[in-house]
């Protein structure tokens, strides 16, 4: 039985950063990935594919030039699924090559297979060729990421009723699109396809969405979406999905309204990919969404030698944040000087248009009783905004002193 000072389960942003950090500390490291190639959800179905799809759509549609040349301007007149897939394949191959090189350069070993705890220190790996290996792990970082939440009452078929993984695996341009769920993933894909002039409807049971973003910014964002013809069905939940005589999905909402569409994307949440890890054998228990509880400063679980980082521990589930969590976990695991835990993590949402922020929102300042001043710059009033032909967009800054509170 082979032994390693650190075994990392998962090779997404959190896993790769933890592995490379531990290797740089001179530790023996093994990364176990259940896909045939490294990269995790981030490379194969998440961050990289969705951002590549976004960039491809913006380029082919001529979106960035429409401020000058009009809403009808397009670089390519008829955009098809194959147009979206070509760049996607090239980008993913490149990202995987870079990651494999980083692992090799730092002496990180990798193994393709499904990992499962036998006891707190023994991990069994089932490989695609049928072989089984047992690994002794002095310390473990669980960075398995998430999988789409797929309720039993939704008739997923991978073509017309899909989750976000299906959407990337089989790219096509639907006649119209209904997106169920106005979280980060749902909003990103809804606006990407809207940039292709696909009629889009967003269904969200809450009265608002992206609550962690400043409300004034969301107000501007909603105004932009409505100008583009995106329909927002807030406060309405999906009751069921039926099909018409031609096989097209019909979204039946809780208030009785029906929306016929060419494709329905169900993006209402994701689950931590922990169901098959055998957590019960090592003293851990995931919550009902498959997520693990950790110390927010060290990323350490209730079992001292086991850490968890990335999307599997929940909000904010962003690649940049996950990488920092992985590094913190590795440093703490081996007693290395830890970087100070940031008070605020930056958030980036790659919608069209994109949204980013760091720090407190205006609403949070009011709730905390913090006195502040607010400054806003409209893109249309800046030289760069004029050069780019932008008529919307803004930057908002809050000024305050925490020492006075």
N, C-alpha and C positions, 0 to 999 in steps of 0.2 A: 504494500500500500504506500503510495507516494504521499509525502507531507509537504505542506506549504505554510509559510508564516501568515499569508493572507490569501483567502479565496474570495473572489468577487463573482457574484452571480448576476450576470447581465453586463452588456458592454455598451450601453447608451452613455450619455454625457456624464452621469454620476458614476457609473461603473468604470469608465475609462479613466476619469480623473483620479478616482481612488486608487486604481491599479498603478497608474504611472507615478503618482505621488509616493506610494509605498515602495515602488521599485527604486525611485530616486533616493529613498532612505536606506537602500541596501537590503531590502527584504525580498524573500522569494515569493512570487505572486503568480497565481493562476486565475485566469478569467474564464468562466463557463458561460457560453452563449447557446441558447436553444435553437438558433438559426444556423444554417450552414456557414454563414459569413458573419463577421462581427459588425457591430453598429447599433444593435438594439432597435427599439421602436423609433428612436430619433432619426436614424438613417433610413430605415426600411419603410416605415409607414407614417411617421410623424413629422417632426420639425423640418428635416431637409426636404422630403418630398413635397410637403405643402408649400414651403417657401419657393422651391423650384417651380412648382405649378403656378404660383402667383407671379413670379418673374416672367415665365413664359407667356402667360396670359397678357400681362401688361405690355410686353414687347410685341406680340403678334396682333393684339387688338389696337395698338397705337394709343393706348389710354393716356399716356403722359403727354401726348401732343394734341389732345382734343381741345385743350384750352385755347390753342391758336387756330387749329384747322376745323373745329366744329365737332359735334357729337357723332356725326356719321363717318368720321375719319377712321380708317383701318389700315394697318400695314398689310395684312392678309385678309382677303375678303371672306373666304369660307374656311373657318377654323374647325378642324375635326379632332377626334380623340387621338389619332396617331400623331398629330402635330404636337400635342401636349406630352405624349409618351416618349418621344425621341430624346428630348433634352433631359427628361427625368432619368432615363436609363443611364445616360452619359454621366450625369451628376452623381448618381448613387454609386456607380463603379469607381469614380474618382475618390469619393469620400471614404469608401471602404479601403481602397488602396492606401490612402493616407493614414488611416487608423491602423491598418496592419503593419505599416512601416513604423509608426510610433511605438507600437507594442514591441516589435522586433528590436528596435533601436534601444529600448529601455530594458530589454531582457524579460518582458512579461510573457509568460506562456499562455496559450489559449487552448480551449477544448470545446468542440461543438457537441452539444447534447443537452438533455433535460436534467436539471439538478433536483435532488430531493434529499432532505435531511434524514439520516438514519438515527442519529443521536446528535447532541449539541455540537459535536466536533467532526462527525463522519458524514460526508456527503456522497451520495451515489449518483453517478452520471450515466444516463441511458443514451447511447449514441444511435444515430440513424441506421448504422449497419448492424444493429442488434447487439453490439458489445456493451458491456457494463463495467464501469470503473468505480472504485471507491477511493475517495480522497480524504486525508486527514487535514483538517484546517485548524490552525492555531487561533486565527481570527477570521471573521466573515463579514463582508459587506453585501447586503441584499440590495440590488439595484435593478430589479426585474421590470420596472416600469408598469404600464397599465395596458389593458385591452378594452375595446369598446363595450359599453353596457348594452346587452342584447336581450330585452324582455321577451318572454316566451310568446306574448300575444302579437308581436310584430313579425309579419311574414317576410323575413329577409330572404332575398333570392340572389344577391350579389350583382344584380343588373339594374332593376328598377326600384327595388327597396333595398337600400344599402346602408352600411355603416362607414365610418371614415376610412377604415382599412380597405374596404371594397372599392371605395371611390378612387383611391390611389392605385390599387392593383389593376383596375380595368378603366382607364381614363376614357371618357367620352363626353361629348357636349350634348346634354339633354335639351329637349324642346322647352321644358320648363322645370323648375326645381322647387320642392318644398323642403325646408330645413327644420327639423324638429329639435329645438334646443338652441338657446342663444348664449351659450358659453363661448369661450375663446375659439374652440374648434368650429362650432357651428357658424359663428359670425365670420370667421376667416373664409371658410368655404362659400358661404352665402355671397359675400362681397366679391370674391374671386370670379364666381360664375356670373354675377351681375355685371362685372366689367366686360364680359363677353356678350352682353345684351341678352342674356337668358333671363326671362321673367322669374323672379325669386320671391317666395313667401317664407317668412320666418315665423314659426309657431313656438311660443314660450309661455308656460303656465304662470310665471311670475309677472307682475306689473312692470318690472324693470329688468335690466340685464347689465352684466359687467359691473356689479355694484361696487367693486373695489376701485373703480376709476372715478375721477372727479365728475360730478353730475353735469357741470357746465360743458365739459368736453363731450360727454355722452350726448348731451342735447344737440351740440353741433354735429356730431356724428349721425344722429337720427335724422336731422334735417337733410344732411347729404344723402342718406339712403332714400328718403322719401322723394327727393328731387330726381333720383335715378329710377323711381318706380318700384322700389323694393317694398313689398307689403309686409307690415309688422302686425302679427296677431298676438299681442301681449295679453296676458290674463286668460289665455285659452290653452287648454291642454289637449293632447291627442287622445281620443278615446279608442280608435281602432283604425285599421287600414283595410280597405276593400279594393277590388279591381273591377274595371269596366269590361265590356265585351272584347276590347282589344288588348287587355292585359295591363292597361295603364293604372297606376295606383290612384286611389281616392282617399284622401285623409279626412276622416270623420272626427270633427272636434267635439269637445265636451258640451258646447253650447248648441250642437246640432248642425253647424255649418259644415259644408263639404267643399274640399279643394281637390280638383282633378289636376294631375300633374304628370309630366313625363318621367320624373324620377323623384323619389323621396329619400332624403338623407336623414337617418336617425342619429343625432349627435347629442343626446341628452345624457351626458355623463360617461365616465369611464371607471373601470374596476381595476384595482391593483392585481397584478398577475401572480398572485400568491397561492391560488387554490391547490396547485400540485406540488408545492414545496415541502410538504410534510412538516409544517410548522409545529404541529402538536408534539412531535418527537423531540423538539428542542426548547420547549417551554414558552413559545410565542403564540399569540392569537391575533388574527387580523380582525378589523371591524367588518361591518356588514358590506362595505364597499371594497373589501380586500386590502385595505391600507394598514400600515404598521405604525404604531405609536413610538416616537423617539424623543429623546431629550433635545429640545430645539437648539441648544448651544453646541452639543457634541455629536448629534445624530446617533447616539447609543440607544439600543433597545433595552428592555427590561432584563435581557440576558447579557451580562457585561461584555462578553467577547464578540457579540453580534451587533452589527450596525446596519442601518438602512438609510438610503439616500435617494433623492430624485422623486419622480412622480409617485412612487409606491408609498411615500409618506404624506402625500396630499398637497394642498395649496402651497405655493402658486403653480407648481407643475410646469415650470419653464426651463428650457435647456440651460441658460446661463446660471440660474439659481441652483439647478441640479448639479452642475459641475462644481460649484463652490461647496455644496453639501458633501460631495464625494471627497474633496480634498480635506475638508474639516474632519470627516470620519477617519481617514487614513492617518492624519496627523495625531489625532487623539488616541487612536488604537495603539500607536507605537511611541507615545510619549514625546512626540516632536513638538516644537513650538507651534502653537496654533495661531493662525491669522485671527485678528479680532473679528468676532461675529458682526457683520454689518447691521446697523440699526434698521436700515431700509434696503430692500432688494429692488433693483430696477425691473420694471415690467415692460415687455414689448409684445404688442399684438399686431400681427402682420395681416391686418384686414386691408381693404382698399376703400378709403385711405387708412394708413397705419396709425396706431395709437401707442404712445409710450409714456411712462411716468416713473418718478421715483419720489419717495417721501410721502408726506401727509396730504390728503385731499382737503379741499376747503371745508367739506362737511365734517371731517375729523378734527380740524382746527376748532370749529365751533363747538363740537361735542366736548373737547378737552378744555375749553375756555381759554384758548390761546389767542392773543391779540395778533393780528396779521394785516399786511397790506397785500394787494393783488395787482399784478401787472399782466396785461395781455397784448400780444403782438399778432396782428392778422397777416397771414401770408400774402394776401393781395396788396398789402401796403408796403411790402418789402421789395427790394430790387430783385432778389433771387426769385421770389414768388412771381413777380412780373415776367422775368425771363422764362420761367417755366410755364407761364400761362395759367397760374393757379387763381381761382376765384374763391376758394374756400380753404379752410385750414387755419390753425391758430397755435400759438405757444402761450402757455399760462404759467406764471411763476408766483409763488407765495413767499412773502418775506416775513420772518418772525424771529424772535429770540427766545429759545427755550429757557435761558437763564432767568428770565423775568417771570416765569410761571411757577 
